[in-house]
Amino acid sequence: MHHKLKILMIGPPDSGKTLIANFISDSLNIEEVGVLRPTQGVRIVEFELSNLNVNGTNVNVDIELWDCSGDHRFETCWPALRHGVQGVILVCSSNTIATAGREMELLYNYFVSQLKLSAKQCVLFCNNVDDHEEIDSLHLSSTFSKVSQVAINMKSGGNRLKIDFSKYITSVLQAIIKDD
């Protein structure tokens, strides 16, 4: 079986969205680690995940990952970005954690709630953290109680990120297949 997904990745500036997108799509240039270049609007990364087990069936998935700028000056583009979205990855980092709670609420409301996506079609990646305590310091509302929250540390747990991303994509597919 073969599927195609449009996944949106969005969060505050400097939270590491592009680094995460490059890593999970196997297009990371090692020289780019640590180099911050703000995304201007959106950048689309396309790649395939093979042999995901979805409800007992092996599935191949073409991923269209929309790496979106977290800069609010691009907010006028948001209606176009969210068109046809099947999953949303919210990203914050230890750099942005102090102010990210309110921002995550705003993004969740606009890109998940208003599109009537299920909590299984959303995940929160908190970048550059070692444990779940830092995610707890976001002080997220009960809105996020059903959303998977994943602590990411690219320096020590990159392979874990790929596993967590595959689990998330499986969750999105299960939600979509259930709705068909």
Stockholm file with secondary structure:
# STOCKHOLM 1.0

chainA/1-180         MHHKLKILMIGPPDSGKTLIANFISDSLNIEEVGVLRPTQGVRIVEFELSNLNVNGTNVNVDIELWDCSGDHRFETCWPALRHGVQGVILVCSSNTIATAGREMELLYNYFVSQLKLSAKQCVLFCNNVDDHEEIDSLHLSSTFSKVSQVAINMKSGGNRLKIDFSKYITSVLQAIIKDD
#=GR chainA/1-180 SS CEEEEEEEEECSTTSCHHHHHHHHTTCCCGGGTTCCCCCCSEEEEEEEEEEEEETTEEEEEEEEEEEECCCGGGGGGHHHHHTTCCEEEEEEETTTHHHHHHHHHHHHIIIIITTTCCGGGEEEEEETCSSHHHHHTTCCCGGGGGSEEEEECHHHHHHHHHHHHHHHHHHHHHHHHHHC
#=GC SS_cons         CEEEEEEEEECSTTSCHHHHHHHHTTCCCGGGTTCCCCCCSEEEEEEEEEEEEETTEEEEEEEEEEEECCCGGGGGGHHHHHTTCCEEEEEEETTTHHHHHHHHHHHHIIIIITTTCCGGGEEEEEETCSSHHHHHTTCCCGGGGGSEEEEECHHHHHHHHHHHHHHHHHHHHHHHHHHC
//
